[in-house]
């Protein structure tokens, strides 16, 4: 590539976002770490990536469910590093408590819809003009295992509804933006335990049994989608689940 691309990874101070940011920095991309409240972790990661991979980094606080925060973040990015070439929308709130649609309240609905769906639209409004201008862009958003089939998810219905809308929006983007050199894809993680989200594959390898999934499993798929040569892969929903149907597994365990 003629210049170092600039990647923004939302919610990347902790969890899967750490591995995504690390793998992209390793490939030479400049990195913007977005965080909502984890300032210490964000600054540590930005400094680590800068020193280890000699890339430009920036850590910015913004709640991406608020369009004012998103606008402020992009203004700061443009002033310091220029236009964003790669958007990885990793942030997305999730309620772990088992709740039926009947039991969700209005505040919880707003929290999940704004954090997962509205935030995506706010980010797109800011990032697409620059991508169109440069005739190049990569957009990747995280979905959920089974989301490509609009699968029902018992006790997680609002989250699943928001992510299903995100998937539909991404497929439309792939059609609308292809003539501008912009691709849009969904990567859907399987069941990754919290303690493994920031780990590499090597750190969980076990010669005696199937290893646990890690953040690196997600990051390396996303890293490929950001490459120059991934230009014909767009509108895809890629499950990274080790071949397991996580929703079916959870449903079966309830019987």
N, C-alpha and C positions, 0 to 999 in steps of 0.2 A: 504494500500500500504506500501511496505517495506521502502520506503524513500519518502521524499517530492519531488513531481514532479516539474520540472521547466517549466513554461509557458512563451512564448514570444508572446506578443500581439502588432502587428504593428499599428501605428497610434492611440495609446491609451491614449494620454495626454488629449484629448477632445472627446466629442461626445459619440457614442455608446461604444467605446473602454473603457471608464471609467467604465461603468457598467460591462462589460465583465471582466476587471481586478479585480474589486471589488468582484464580485461573486466567481471568482476562488481563490482569496486570502482568502475569507471567508471559503472556503473548505480546506484551508491549503496548497495550491500550492504556491511555490516561484514564483515571478513575475518579468518579464523584461518589462518595459514600453519603447516602442520605440516612438520617436517623430522626426519630421523634423525641426520644428521651435518653437514649444511651450515649451521651456525649463522650464520656471517658473511653468507652470501647471504640467509638467511631474515630476518635483522634488517634488512638493507639493503632488501629488498623490502617488508617491513612498514612501514618508515619512509617509503619512497617513496610507497606507496599512501595512507598517512595524510596526507602533506603535499600530494600531488597532487590527491586526490579528497575530502579532508576526511571520511574514514570512520574508524571505530574499527578498529584492527588489533591482532593479537596473534600472536607467533611462539612456537610451543611445540615442544620436542623430545619425540619419542615414536617408538618403533619399533612400528608398528601391527600387527606380527606377534605382539606380546606383549600379552596381554589386560590385564596389570597396567599397562603403559604407556598403553594406551587408556583405562583407567579413570582413571588419574591425569590424563591430558590433559583428559578431559571434566569432571572435578572442577574443574580450574583454569579452564576456559572458563566454566563455570557461575558460578564465584565472581567472575570479572572482567567477563563480557559477557552472561551468561544462557544460555538454551537455544539449541542449534543448530537453525536452520530448514532449512538446505540442507547436505546432505552430498555432496561430490564426492570419490569414492574414485579418486584418480589414481595413488597409489603402487602399485607392483607389481613385484617383482624379475623379472629376465629373464636367462637365460644365453645369451650370444651364440655360444658355441662349438657347432659342429654335433655333436649327440649323439643316437644312437638310444636307444630305450627300454632296450635291452639294456645300453647304456653308462652310463646314469644311475646314480649311487650313492644310498644312502639319505639322505645329508646333502643332496644336491641336490634330491631329491624333497621333503624336509621344507621346505627353503628356499623352493621355488616354491609349494608348496601352502599353507604357513603365510602366506607373504607376499601371495599373491593371493586365496586363498579364506577361510582362517581369519580373516584381518585384517578382511575384509568383514563376517563374522558378528559379530566383537567390536565393530565400529563400529555396526552395526545395533542390537545389544543396548543400547548407550548412547544412541543418538539417537532411537529409535522412541518411548520413553515420552513425551518432551517434545513430539514431533510429534503424537502422538495426543491429548495434553492440549490442545494449541492448535488441533487440527483442521486442521492445515496442515503440509505438508512437501514437500521436493523431494530425491530421491535420484538421483544419476547416478554410474555406475561405468564405467570404461573397459574395453572389451573388445578384440577383435582382428578384423581384416578377415576375413570369412568365418565368424566365430564363431556367427552366427545359424543356420547350417546344420550346426553341430557338425563343421565341416570338419577333416579331418586336416591336420596340419602337420608334414611330415617334418623331423626333427632338432629340433623344438620341441614334442614331444608332451606333455611334462608341463605346460609353460606353457599349451598349448592346452586340456588337460584341466581345469586349474584355472579358466581363464577361461570354458570352456563351462559348468562348474558355477555360476560367478558369474552367467552369463546366465540359466540356469534359475532360480536363486534370485531374481533380479531380476524375472522374469516372474511368479513366485509372489507376491512382495511387492506387485506392481501389483494383483493380485486381492485379496489379504488386507487391504491398507491403503486401498483406494479410498474406503471409507465414512468414513475419518478425514481425507479431503482430502489424502492423501499420494500422490504419483506416484513411480514408479521406472522409470528408463530406462537403456539402455546406449548409449554412444557408442564406436564402434570406429574408431580412426585407421587410415589407410592407412600407406604407407611414408614416414615423415617422417624425413629425415636429421637427425642429432644437431645439426648446426650451424644448423638452421632451426627447432628446437623453441621457441626463445624469441623468434623474430622475428615481426613483423607481416606481413600480406599485402603491404602497400605496399613493404616493404623487399626483397621478392623478385620484384616485378613485372618482367616482361620482355616488351616488345612484339613480340619476334621469335619467341618459342616459348612452349610451355606452361610456366607457372611451377612452382616447387617448392611442395610443401605446407608449411604452417607451423603453429606452435602456435595462432595466431589462428584458423585454420580449425576447429580443434577447440573452442577457447574460445567462439566465437560461436554454435556449435550448442548447447553446454552453457548459455550465457547465456540462450538462448531457452527451454530446458527448465526454467529456474528462474523464469520469469516467472509472474505471476498467471494470465495468459490461456493458459497451456500446460496447464491442469488436465485436459483430456481426452486428452492425449498421455501414455500410460503403458503400460508393458510393451513398449515399442518397442526395437528394436536398430537403430541408425542408423549405417551405414557412411559414413565421411567419407574417401573415397579417390579423388575425382576420376573415379569411374566405373571405376577400374582394379581388377582382381582380383589382389591382391598375391600370394596363395598360388599361383594358377595361373601367374603370371609367374615366380615363383621355381622352381616345378616344371619349367616349360618350359625354363628356363635351364640346368637340370641335364642335359637330354637331349643 
